[in-house]
Amino acid sequence: MAAFHCIQALRFPSRTHVFFPIGDQNRYNIINKKQRGFLVFASADKKSDKELYLKSKVETLLDSVKWDGKGLAVGIAQNIDTGAILMQGFVNRDALATTISSQKATFYSRSRSALWTKGETSKNFINVHDIYLDCDRDSIIYLGKPDGPTCHTGSETCYYTSVPDLLENKQVDGNKLALTTLYSLETIISQRKAELALPQTGKPSWTKRLLLDQDLLCSKIREEADELCRTLEENEDQARTASEMGDVLYHAMVLMAVKGVKIEEVLEVLRKRFFQSGIEEKRSRGQAS
């Protein structure tokens, strides 16, 4: 331990866990691992800060969850950037405590009567950034970033079976996702791009024209951005601003398709900037160039 002058190691009984605020690893310089039976974390100057990490804090949190008669609660994993529901399982006290300390989504297997961490076999871990309890405290959301496909079938999520498709006797497509509006738009644009490789008949759609003509695409982005700014300068109503912003988003997403950039990549960039000063971020870009 001599190499870590700013930290201290505390020994806890094997069944206890250390709680730290999700997302505050950098602030507290946490070393998130076990060494020779020790749970290692940053020392704090104030007694109240130290107490935050003690077992009693985790136990109080765990006591507040309304576990069912078998000591379980529903656990849902959600992609922090896309909002996609990745999977649903069950969580007990130890599973939640393990997730808090390891930041890897951990569940309780009812069939094996044992804890299991998503990705322990496939290596497609779900890296947990935040945890939410519902208003009744009987269900839990792990908000995290998956390392790869979540479903054992190889699909991005376990939720790809559409009930309307089943009612219409359509074949289940493992690549179909429960998409929000932006991702539905991204999918449509990607389909139009893929169709360009096929023989074309008739006039191309507007999206295909934009995909084929970069000068047209860039001119439209500049035009729509200017119209968006004018809704502010000319004090136009909110509906007009929303409409112009929709145009900007659509044309920008076509450009992203041309460049092969996914909306998830953009959202991840934005998320990583949440705790960074805009001035510092711009300065770092200048230094990188």
C-alpha positions as CSV (number, residue, x, y, z in Angstrom):
1,M,0.0,0.0,0.0
2,A,3.0,2.3,0.2
3,A,2.5,3.4,-3.4
4,F,-0.9,5.0,-2.6
5,H,-0.1,7.8,-0.2
6,C,-3.5,9.5,-0.5
7,I,-5.7,6.4,0.2
8,Q,-6.4,4.1,3.0
9,A,-7.5,0.5,3.1
10,L,-10.2,-0.6,5.4
11,R,-11.0,-4.2,6.1
12,F,-14.7,-5.2,6.2
13,P,-16.3,-8.6,6.8
14,S,-16.5,-10.5,3.5
15,R,-20.3,-9.9,3.1
16,T,-20.1,-6.1,3.3
17,H,-19.7,-3.6,0.5
18,V,-18.6,0.0,0.2
19,F,-20.9,2.6,-1.3
20,F,-19.8,5.5,-3.3
21,P,-21.8,8.1,-5.3
22,I,-22.2,6.9,-8.8
23,G,-20.2,9.0,-11.3
24,D,-18.0,10.5,-8.6
25,Q,-15.0,8.2,-9.0
26,N,-12.7,11.0,-10.3
27,R,-13.8,13.4,-7.6
28,Y,-12.8,10.9,-4.8
29,N,-10.0,9.2,-6.7
30,I,-11.5,5.8,-6.0
31,I,-9.5,2.7,-6.8
32,N,-12.3,0.3,-7.6
33,K,-10.8,-3.0,-6.8
34,K,-10.0,-5.5,-4.0
35,Q,-6.5,-6.1,-2.8
36,R,-5.8,-9.0,-0.5
37,G,-9.2,-8.8,1.1
38,F,-9.2,-5.0,1.4
39,L,-11.7,-2.7,-0.1
40,V,-9.6,0.3,-1.2
41,F,-11.0,3.8,-1.6
42,A,-9.9,7.4,-1.2
43,S,-9.4,8.8,2.2
44,A,-11.5,11.9,3.1
45,D,-10.6,14.9,5.2
46,K,-14.0,15.2,6.9
47,K,-15.5,12.6,9.1
48,S,-18.9,13.0,7.3
49,D,-17.2,12.1,4.0
50,K,-15.7,9.0,5.6
51,E,-19.0,7.9,7.0
52,L,-20.5,8.0,3.5
53,Y,-18.4,5.0,2.6
54,L,-19.2,2.9,5.6
55,K,-21.2,-0.2,5.6
56,S,-24.0,1.3,7.5
57,K,-24.8,3.6,4.6
58,V,-25.2,0.8,2.2
59,E,-27.2,-1.3,4.7
60,T,-29.6,1.7,5.2
61,L,-30.0,1.9,1.5
62,L,-30.6,-1.8,1.1
63,D,-33.1,-1.8,4.0
64,S,-35.1,0.9,2.2
65,V,-35.8,-1.3,-0.8
66,K,-39.1,-3.2,-0.7
67,W,-37.8,-6.7,-1.4
68,D,-40.5,-9.3,-2.1
69,G,-41.2,-12.4,-0.1
70,K,-38.2,-14.1,-1.7
71,G,-35.9,-11.1,-1.1
72,L,-36.0,-10.0,-4.7
73,A,-36.8,-6.9,-6.7
74,V,-37.1,-6.4,-10.5
75,G,-33.8,-5.1,-12.0
76,I,-33.8,-3.4,-15.4
77,A,-30.6,-2.5,-17.3
78,Q,-30.9,0.6,-19.6
79,N,-28.4,2.1,-22.0
80,I,-27.3,5.4,-20.7
81,D,-26.9,7.0,-24.1
82,T,-29.7,5.5,-26.3
83,G,-32.3,4.9,-23.5
84,A,-32.8,1.4,-24.9
85,I,-34.0,-1.2,-22.3
86,L,-31.3,-3.8,-22.5
87,M,-32.6,-6.6,-20.2
88,Q,-34.6,-7.4,-17.1
89,G,-33.7,-9.7,-14.3
90,F,-34.0,-10.0,-10.6
91,V,-31.9,-8.4,-7.9
92,N,-31.4,-9.2,-4.2
93,R,-29.5,-7.3,-1.5
94,D,-26.1,-8.8,-2.4
95,A,-26.6,-8.2,-6.1
96,L,-27.4,-4.5,-5.6
97,A,-24.5,-4.1,-3.2
98,T,-22.2,-5.8,-5.6
99,T,-23.3,-3.5,-8.4
100,I,-22.8,-0.4,-6.3
101,S,-19.2,-1.4,-5.5
102,S,-18.2,-3.0,-8.8
103,Q,-20.1,-0.8,-11.2
104,K,-21.0,-3.9,-13.2
105,A,-24.6,-4.8,-13.6
106,T,-25.2,-7.8,-11.2
107,F,-28.3,-9.8,-10.8
108,Y,-29.6,-12.9,-8.9
109,S,-30.3,-16.1,-10.8
110,R,-33.5,-17.7,-9.5
111,S,-32.7,-21.0,-11.3
112,R,-29.2,-21.2,-9.9
113,S,-29.8,-19.4,-6.6
114,A,-26.6,-17.4,-7.1
115,L,-25.4,-14.0,-8.1
116,W,-24.3,-13.4,-11.7
117,T,-22.7,-10.4,-13.3
118,K,-23.8,-9.7,-16.8
119,G,-20.8,-10.3,-19.1
120,E,-18.9,-12.7,-16.8
121,T,-19.0,-15.3,-19.5
122,S,-19.4,-13.2,-22.7
123,K,-17.3,-10.2,-21.5
124,N,-20.2,-8.0,-22.6
125,F,-20.4,-6.2,-19.3
126,I,-22.9,-3.5,-18.6
127,N,-20.9,-0.7,-17.0
128,V,-23.2,1.0,-14.5
129,H,-23.0,4.8,-14.3
130,D,-26.1,5.4,-12.1
131,I,-28.8,3.4,-10.3
132,Y,-32.4,4.4,-9.8
133,L,-35.1,3.2,-7.5
134,D,-38.8,3.7,-8.5
135,C,-41.2,5.6,-6.3
136,D,-42.3,2.4,-4.4
137,R,-38.7,1.2,-4.1
138,D,-39.6,-2.2,-5.4
139,S,-37.8,-2.0,-8.8
140,I,-34.4,-0.9,-9.8
141,I,-32.8,0.5,-13.0
142,Y,-29.1,0.1,-13.8
143,L,-28.3,2.9,-16.1
144,G,-25.1,1.9,-17.9
145,K,-23.0,1.4,-21.0
146,P,-22.9,-2.1,-22.5
147,D,-19.6,-3.4,-23.8
148,G,-21.4,-5.4,-26.5
149,P,-24.7,-7.1,-27.3
150,T,-26.7,-7.8,-24.2
151,C,-29.0,-10.6,-25.3
152,H,-27.7,-14.2,-25.3
153,T,-28.9,-14.4,-28.9
154,G,-26.4,-11.7,-30.0
155,S,-29.0,-8.9,-30.3
156,E,-28.3,-5.5,-28.9
157,T,-31.1,-5.9,-26.4
158,C,-33.4,-8.6,-25.2
159,Y,-36.4,-6.6,-26.4
160,Y,-36.7,-7.1,-30.2
161,T,-40.0,-9.0,-30.4
162,S,-42.8,-6.6,-31.5
163,V,-46.3,-7.6,-30.3
164,P,-48.0,-6.1,-33.4
165,D,-45.6,-8.2,-35.6
166,L,-46.6,-11.3,-33.7
167,L,-50.3,-10.6,-34.2
168,E,-49.7,-10.1,-37.9
169,N,-47.7,-13.4,-38.0
170,K,-44.6,-11.6,-39.1
171,Q,-41.2,-13.3,-38.5
172,V,-39.3,-12.1,-35.4
173,D,-36.2,-10.1,-36.4
174,G,-33.5,-10.0,-33.9
175,N,-32.1,-6.8,-35.3
176,K,-35.4,-4.9,-34.7
177,L,-35.2,-2.7,-31.7
178,A,-37.7,-0.8,-29.6
179,L,-36.6,2.5,-31.0
180,T,-37.2,6.0,-29.8
181,T,-37.9,8.8,-32.4
182,L,-34.2,9.7,-33.2
183,Y,-33.2,6.1,-33.6
184,S,-36.1,5.3,-35.8
185,L,-35.0,8.2,-38.0
186,E,-31.5,7.0,-38.0
187,T,-32.7,3.5,-39.1
188,I,-34.7,4.9,-42.0
189,I,-31.8,7.0,-43.2
190,S,-29.5,4.0,-43.0
191,Q,-32.0,2.0,-45.0
192,R,-32.0,4.7,-47.7
193,K,-28.2,4.6,-47.8
194,A,-28.2,0.8,-48.2
195,E,-30.8,1.1,-51.0
196,L,-28.3,3.2,-53.0
197,A,-26.3,0.0,-53.7
198,L,-29.3,-1.4,-55.6
199,P,-30.5,-0.6,-59.1
200,Q,-32.5,2.7,-58.9
201,T,-35.8,3.3,-60.7
202,G,-37.7,6.6,-60.8
203,K,-36.8,9.8,-58.9
204,P,-34.7,9.3,-55.8
205,S,-36.2,10.3,-52.5
206,W,-35.0,13.6,-50.8
207,T,-32.9,11.6,-48.4
208,K,-31.2,9.7,-51.2
209,R,-30.5,13.0,-53.0
210,L,-28.9,14.4,-49.9
211,L,-26.8,11.2,-49.5
212,L,-25.6,11.4,-53.1
213,D,-24.9,15.2,-53.2
214,Q,-22.6,16.4,-50.4
215,D,-22.8,20.0,-51.6
216,L,-26.6,20.0,-51.5
217,L,-26.5,18.4,-48.1
218,C,-24.1,20.9,-46.6
219,S,-26.0,23.9,-48.1
220,K,-29.2,22.6,-46.6
221,I,-27.6,22.2,-43.1
222,R,-26.4,25.8,-43.3
223,E,-29.8,27.0,-44.5
224,E,-31.8,25.2,-41.8
225,A,-29.4,26.3,-39.1
226,D,-29.9,29.9,-40.2
227,E,-33.6,29.5,-40.2
228,L,-33.4,28.1,-36.7
229,C,-31.5,31.2,-35.5
230,R,-34.0,33.5,-37.1
231,T,-36.8,32.0,-34.9
232,L,-34.9,33.5,-32.0
233,E,-33.9,36.8,-33.7
234,E,-37.4,37.4,-35.0
235,N,-39.1,36.1,-31.8
236,E,-41.1,33.4,-33.6
237,D,-43.3,31.0,-31.6
238,Q,-42.1,27.8,-30.0
239,A,-43.8,25.6,-32.7
240,R,-41.7,27.3,-35.4
241,T,-38.5,26.8,-33.4
242,A,-39.3,23.1,-32.9
243,S,-40.0,22.7,-36.6
244,E,-36.8,24.3,-37.7
245,M,-34.8,22.3,-35.1
246,G,-36.4,19.2,-36.5
247,D,-35.1,20.2,-40.0
248,V,-31.6,20.8,-38.5
249,L,-31.6,17.4,-36.8
250,Y,-32.8,15.5,-39.8
251,H,-30.2,17.0,-42.2
252,A,-27.4,16.7,-39.7
253,M,-28.3,13.0,-39.2
254,V,-28.1,12.5,-43.0
255,L,-24.5,13.9,-42.9
256,M,-23.7,11.6,-40.0
257,A,-24.9,8.6,-42.1
258,V,-22.6,9.8,-44.9
259,K,-19.7,9.9,-42.4
260,G,-20.7,6.6,-40.8
261,V,-21.3,8.2,-37.4
262,K,-24.0,6.9,-35.1
263,I,-26.2,9.1,-32.9
264,E,-25.1,7.0,-29.9
265,E,-21.6,8.2,-30.5
266,V,-22.8,11.8,-30.4
267,L,-24.8,11.3,-27.2
268,E,-21.8,9.6,-25.6
269,V,-19.7,12.7,-26.4
270,L,-22.3,15.0,-24.9
271,R,-22.6,12.8,-21.7
272,K,-18.8,12.9,-21.2
273,R,-19.0,16.7,-21.3
274,F,-21.5,17.0,-18.5
275,F,-18.9,17.5,-15.9
276,Q,-16.5,19.4,-18.0
277,S,-16.4,23.2,-18.4
278,G,-17.2,24.3,-22.0
279,I,-14.2,26.6,-21.9
280,E,-11.9,23.7,-20.8
281,E,-13.4,21.5,-23.5
282,K,-12.7,24.0,-26.3
283,R,-9.2,24.6,-25.0
284,S,-8.5,20.9,-25.0
285,R,-9.6,20.6,-28.6
286,G,-7.2,23.4,-29.5
287,Q,-4.3,21.7,-27.8
288,A,-5.1,18.4,-29.5
289,S,-4.9,20.0,-32.9
